[in-house]
């Protein structure tokens, strides 16, 4: 088996493998025998049909299996090459067939050449975690607000109250609906709740949210709002709209008292137990956040000064997953689906940049794992599978059957062990 290697770039090799005609013929003969043993053809007992008949009947299947065998043999030969380590095969082309030498051209991405960083010198001390009374009070306030009731009041609305209002918007005396039939809540509403003084993208008309402050049930108010030049409704851009607002009801947030009934509802004996549980939960969250930050700092330290080339296939593989994550994040932050397509190139560039960092870290940590001769135990892989199953709400059995996903979980577990070793050095120091 002859092999020729051409360097396309620092992380890509074009490898031509030539299988001699005699080896091709031997492979065909072996495959043909296998088909002959299993063939069930009319007029012949199983395994007794002449090879010529079998070859005629199964010519395509035989050719496909021979080709696959030779491809696998060629790949095994490439993996034995000492001048590089295969990362992945990007493409394979067959250039000749039966009756002659078989020639296969493999486009192979290789593990880049780089100097292992001095990981033993990386020092990232663990952060001391403290939980303050202010932390507990803040979380307790959130629990109370989650169980708050909005009670009807005859008082004037203050910031944070909810006011049921109706309103109509006009431009030079004409209803907004005549200028834009699809304006909806930007033009009018018969009855809707407005949070007094609310701000942010979720507020349709900020001026209305401000104008309801001070209103009692039955009171009216007037306000104006100039729609921004970038507003989603093109017909409203730059227009000054006058609104007449009528309040029909005011409701005020009432936080519950921390009494026996409240404690029973949240599953604790008393306030002291509640505060203790909150303290433990906050401490756990802080520790997890601190550990995540510590691991990120360690990776940053490992990658400092590392600028070796990366296989394009590795970057694209990681970037594809990140692309959809980043797109989802933009949708959750308020980006309209129709706007997402115009941002596609920016999102992809952002994903590729992050992917390059992640892939570079994978190579560095893999090298450290090799130097330390680290391996993933069955117990560690099992724990990784269970954690991934819980995170994705997938049955563990399904992950085990997915060979690619299983390989990714094994790899990530190994990389985490390598990073643990780096951090253990920090602790020892």
C-alpha atoms as one frame of an Amber mdcrd trajectory, in Angstrom:
protein
   0.000   0.000   0.000   1.596   3.242  -1.195   0.952   6.575   0.544   1.716
  10.120  -0.571   1.200  13.146   1.669   0.831  16.763   0.631   0.491  19.596
   3.160  -2.426  21.838   2.218  -2.024  24.058   5.281  -0.650  23.572   8.819
  -3.741  21.601   9.885  -4.777  19.896   6.621  -3.100  17.066   4.672  -4.092
  15.685   1.291  -3.214  11.996   1.486  -3.277   9.703  -1.554  -3.377   5.983
  -0.766  -2.806   3.522  -3.602  -3.903  -0.078  -3.101  -2.153  -2.442  -5.568
  -4.316  -4.326  -8.044  -3.350  -7.635  -6.407  -4.640  -6.417  -3.020  -7.840
  -5.176  -4.684  -8.342  -8.572  -6.315  -7.728 -10.350  -3.006 -10.310  -8.163
  -1.288 -12.836  -8.831  -4.069 -12.231 -12.556  -3.791 -12.768 -12.529  -0.034
 -15.955 -10.473  -0.298 -17.267 -12.680  -3.119 -16.752 -15.772  -0.991 -18.750
 -14.194   1.789 -21.642 -13.416  -0.545 -21.470 -16.933  -2.038 -21.832 -18.526
   1.397 -24.905 -16.458   2.214 -26.525 -16.175  -1.227 -29.958 -17.754  -1.668
 -30.587 -17.884  -5.426 -33.392 -19.706  -7.288 -32.280 -23.139  -8.499 -29.314
 -23.385  -6.125 -28.927 -24.601  -2.598 -27.713 -21.947  -0.141 -23.963 -21.469
  -0.593 -23.822 -23.614  -3.758 -24.446 -20.969  -6.450 -21.507 -20.472  -8.875
 -19.391 -17.395  -8.115 -20.091 -16.015 -11.590 -23.841 -16.065 -10.874 -23.345
 -14.508  -7.448 -21.111 -11.804  -8.924 -23.749 -10.976 -11.542 -26.575 -10.851
  -8.999 -24.778  -8.813  -6.322 -22.268  -6.841  -8.378 -23.117  -3.456  -6.857
 -23.224  -4.699  -3.261 -19.915  -6.522  -3.738 -18.271  -3.439  -5.235 -19.563
  -1.254  -2.386 -18.256  -3.612   0.304 -14.866  -3.948  -1.393 -14.611  -0.178
  -1.639 -15.539   0.226   2.029 -12.962  -2.347   3.100 -10.221  -0.667   1.110
 -11.243   2.756   2.451 -10.971   1.444   6.009  -7.593  -0.146   5.299  -6.391
   3.118   3.804  -7.515   5.042   6.878  -5.765   2.536   9.157  -2.572   3.115
   7.158  -2.931   6.893   7.525  -3.358   6.565  11.288   0.015   4.790  11.427
   1.720   7.835   9.913   4.253   9.302  12.345   4.492  12.805  10.834   1.013
  13.833  12.035  -1.926  12.777  14.192  -5.345  12.559  12.534  -8.024  14.815
  13.976 -10.742  13.921  11.478 -11.248  12.964   7.836 -12.878  15.896   6.050
 -13.416  14.170   2.688 -12.583  10.990   0.719 -12.620  10.502  -3.041 -12.091
   7.236  -4.941 -10.135   7.705  -8.166  -9.888   4.182  -9.628 -11.749   0.894
  -9.371 -11.793  -2.842  -9.975  -9.238  -4.452 -12.237  -6.504  -1.933 -11.455
  -4.900  -0.196  -8.530  -7.453   1.456  -6.251  -6.582   5.074  -5.500  -8.198
   6.999  -2.638  -7.636  10.650  -1.836  -8.266  11.606   1.794  -8.543  15.193
   2.985  -7.382  14.887   6.586  -7.453  17.493   9.341  -4.590  16.960  11.760
  -3.846  17.847  15.354  -1.864  21.110  15.279   1.721  21.327  16.450   2.130
  23.468  19.548   4.189  23.736  22.715   2.437  22.551  25.859   2.027  25.487
  28.248   3.719  25.352  31.645   0.484  24.340  33.308   2.182  23.622  36.638
   2.856  27.354  36.991  -0.826  28.261  36.638  -2.066  29.536  39.991  -5.743
  30.328  40.480  -6.549  30.375  44.198 -10.028  29.420  45.325 -12.284  32.288
  46.365 -13.466  32.562  49.966 -17.268  32.381  50.004 -19.313  34.431  52.459
 -23.073  34.864  52.784 -24.220  38.200  54.234 -27.504  39.221  55.826 -28.031
  41.467  52.809 -27.814  38.396  50.529 -30.413  36.563  52.623 -32.718  39.614
  52.787 -32.545  40.048  49.025 -33.548  36.441  48.371 -36.228  36.588  51.046
 -37.680  39.674  49.368 -37.869  37.787  46.062 -39.808  34.971  47.731 -42.218
  37.445  49.275 -42.727  39.229  45.945 -43.427  35.925  44.211 -46.306  35.412
  46.667 -47.462  39.016  46.684 -51.109  39.902  46.114 -52.339  42.960  44.261
 -55.128  44.463  46.317 -57.617  47.040  45.087 -57.083  50.539  46.511 -58.844
  53.914  46.346 -55.490  55.700  46.652 -53.723  57.368  43.748 -51.361  55.057
  41.867 -47.708  55.116  42.847 -44.753  53.597  41.026 -45.125  49.811  40.885
 -48.920  49.802  41.217 -51.031  48.259  38.457 -53.704  50.437  36.874 -56.502
  49.238  34.607 -56.837  51.828  31.871 -58.401  52.541  28.527 -56.766  54.977
  26.114 -56.989  56.399  22.614 -54.103  57.864  20.634 -54.492  60.542  17.948
 -52.256  62.461  15.576 -53.607  65.911  14.678 -57.054  64.734  15.753 -56.995
  61.539  13.676 -57.012  58.166  15.423 -53.760  56.236  15.109 -55.743  53.331
  13.645 -56.428  55.444  10.535 -52.680  55.913  10.021 -51.759  52.322  10.816
 -54.492  49.696  10.915 -52.116  47.223  12.597 -50.922  49.595  15.328 -52.908
  47.686  17.990 -51.800  48.685  21.525 -49.698  51.547  20.152 -52.919  53.234
  19.063 -55.588  52.338  21.600 -56.858  49.874  24.187 -60.324  49.468  25.696
 -59.077  47.846  28.904 -55.538  46.876  29.813 -53.233  46.804  32.838 -50.325
  49.227  32.995 -47.584  49.093  35.605 -47.178  52.632  36.898 -43.725  53.981
  36.043 -42.631  50.824  34.205 -39.700  51.046  31.798 -38.027  48.768  29.277
 -38.697  47.079  25.949 -41.832  45.316  27.240 -43.654  48.664  27.710 -45.608
  49.490  24.543 -45.940  53.243  25.173 -43.601  54.457  27.955 -45.419  57.798
  28.239 -48.638  56.027  29.272 -46.844  54.031  31.980 -45.520  57.316  33.396
 -48.814  59.187  33.029 -50.817  56.750  35.177 -48.742  57.659  38.257 -51.032
  59.717  40.481 -54.279  58.525  38.892 -57.197  57.235  40.969 -60.005  55.040
  39.682 -62.249  57.176  37.456 -59.582  59.822  36.811 -58.279  60.836  33.369
 -54.959  62.104  32.082 -53.366  63.262  28.840 -49.857  62.635  27.581 -47.803
  62.684  24.397 -45.224  60.289  23.008 -42.851  60.642  20.044 -42.181  57.247
  18.503 -38.478  56.613  17.779 -37.184  56.592  14.215 -36.299  52.910  14.602
 -39.721  51.778  15.853 -41.030  48.431  14.535 -44.166  50.070  13.092 -42.864
  52.024  10.122 -45.992  54.196   9.868 -45.449  55.486  13.430 -41.774  56.361
  13.186 -41.119  59.929  14.262 -44.820  60.687  14.923 -45.983  62.596  18.001
 -49.097  60.843  19.320 -51.469  62.395  21.863 -53.157  60.015  24.296 -56.259
  60.426  26.483 -56.169  57.937  29.355 -58.979  56.845  31.688 -58.226  54.799
  34.808 -60.883  52.398  36.079 -59.041  50.529  38.852 -55.821  50.689  40.883
 -54.201  47.681  42.526 -51.237  47.813  44.918 -48.728  45.097  45.680 -49.106
  43.712  49.197 -46.296  41.491  50.451 -47.280  38.616  52.748 -46.302  38.597
  56.412 -43.766  35.986  57.496 -46.147  34.278  59.859 -47.041  30.678  60.676
 -49.251  30.284  57.594 -46.546  31.652  55.289 -43.851  29.380  56.773 -46.121
  26.367  56.397 -46.789  27.292  52.760 -43.063  27.358  51.934 -42.333  24.197
  53.941 -40.369  25.518  56.925 -40.954  25.619  60.676 -40.287  29.304  61.174
 -38.420  32.320  59.795 -35.138  31.182  61.327 -35.284  27.886  59.408 -36.230
  29.726  56.239 -33.272  32.077  56.559 -30.967  29.115  57.277 -32.147  27.314
  54.132 -31.688  30.477  52.099 -28.167  30.887  53.483 -27.214  27.346  52.469
 -28.734  27.766  49.016 -26.964  31.089  48.428 -23.684  29.584  49.614 -24.062
  26.689  47.173 -24.845  29.040  44.279 -21.901  31.283  45.130 -19.544  28.308
  45.340 -20.721  27.020  41.978 -20.329  30.448  40.352 -16.894  30.909  41.934
 -15.738  27.481  40.755 -16.963  28.183  37.215 -15.117  31.507  37.210 -11.982
  29.823  38.622 -11.999  27.200  35.874 -12.447  29.895  33.225  -9.487  31.836
  34.645  -7.364  28.686  34.583  -8.231  28.070  30.925  -7.427  31.701  30.106
  -4.043  31.288  31.789  -3.348  28.084  29.850  -4.203  29.769  26.549  -2.209
  32.936  27.190   0.285  33.251  24.331  -1.090  30.169  22.540  -1.824  31.098
  18.930  -1.366  27.852  17.013  -3.503  27.150  13.914  -6.719  25.170  14.335
  -8.458  22.682  12.013 -11.324  24.426  10.256 -13.533  21.363  10.710 -13.103
  21.581  14.498 -14.068  25.260  14.587 -17.093  24.774  12.325 -18.324  21.796
  14.350 -18.324  23.769  17.609 -19.491  27.020  15.988 -22.587  25.344  14.568
 -23.885  24.534  18.033 -22.928  27.952  19.395 -24.648  29.685  16.477 -28.051
  28.327  17.488 -27.392  29.127  21.159 -26.520  32.736  20.326 -29.539  33.050
  18.033 -31.799  31.774  20.846 -30.256  34.289  23.254 -31.007  37.148  20.853
 -34.588  35.998  20.451 -35.017  35.880  24.229 -33.553  39.380  24.535 -36.191
  40.791  22.190 -34.777  40.389  18.675 -37.573  39.748  16.175 -37.313  36.510
  14.135 -37.353  38.510  10.896 -34.403  40.594  12.153 -32.376  37.506  12.997
 -31.587  36.710   9.352 -30.019  40.143   8.851 -27.757  39.431  11.849 -26.739
  35.970  10.630 -23.179  36.907   9.603 -22.541  38.732  12.891 -23.851  35.793
  14.932 -21.743  33.321  12.945 -18.610  35.447  13.380 -19.284  35.623  17.121
 -19.824  31.855  17.247 -16.598  31.141  15.336 -14.589  33.385  17.651 -15.902
  31.599  20.728 -15.480  28.211  19.023 -11.811  28.913  18.306 -11.164  29.528
  22.007 -13.033  26.374  22.975 -11.227  24.205  20.410  -7.819  25.598  21.392
  -8.587  24.784  25.025  -9.588  21.239  24.004  -6.226  20.642  22.313  -4.235
  22.049  25.229  -6.148  20.093  27.876  -5.958  16.910  25.780  -2.180  17.288
  25.671  -2.057  17.730  29.447  -4.251  14.636  29.904  -1.859  12.653  27.672
   1.172  13.804  29.637  -0.513  12.805  32.905  -1.808   9.539  31.372  -5.330
  10.361  32.553  -8.230   8.092  31.691 -11.987   8.272  32.211 -13.317   5.509
  34.435 -16.652   3.788  33.871 -18.001   5.481  36.979 -16.926   8.919  35.744
 -18.436   8.331  32.311 -21.646   7.071  33.924 -21.865  10.210  36.043 -21.307
  12.371  32.948 -24.066  10.509  31.101 -26.530  10.970  33.964 -25.707  14.671
  34.258 -26.138  15.210  30.503 -29.392  13.240  30.523 -30.813  15.400  33.307
 -29.692  18.624  31.610 -31.255  17.666  28.273 -34.227  15.781  29.779 -33.180
  12.726  27.759 -33.202   9.082  28.760 -29.624   7.939  29.623 -30.130   4.847
  27.430 -30.643   7.086  24.416 -27.357   8.911  25.045 -25.493   5.621  25.416
 -26.728   4.505  21.982 -25.585   7.770  20.361 -21.929   6.953  19.631 -20.984
  10.502  18.681 -22.594  12.023  21.786 -21.027   9.331  23.967 -17.599  10.141
  22.518 -18.178  13.842  23.255 -19.132  13.077  26.863 -16.035  10.920  27.308
 -13.837  13.646  25.813 -15.350  16.375  27.996 -14.929  14.213  31.099 -11.257
  13.748  30.238 -10.755  17.478  29.647 -12.369  18.221  33.016  -9.999  15.786
  34.706  -7.055  17.557  33.100  -8.357  20.935  34.277  -8.899  19.471  37.760
  -5.224  18.501  37.776  -4.221  22.051  36.842  -6.390  23.484  39.614  -5.143
  20.907  42.112  -1.682  22.356  41.548  -3.068  25.767  42.480  -4.428  24.393
  45.745  -1.184  22.583  46.544   0.738  25.807  46.033
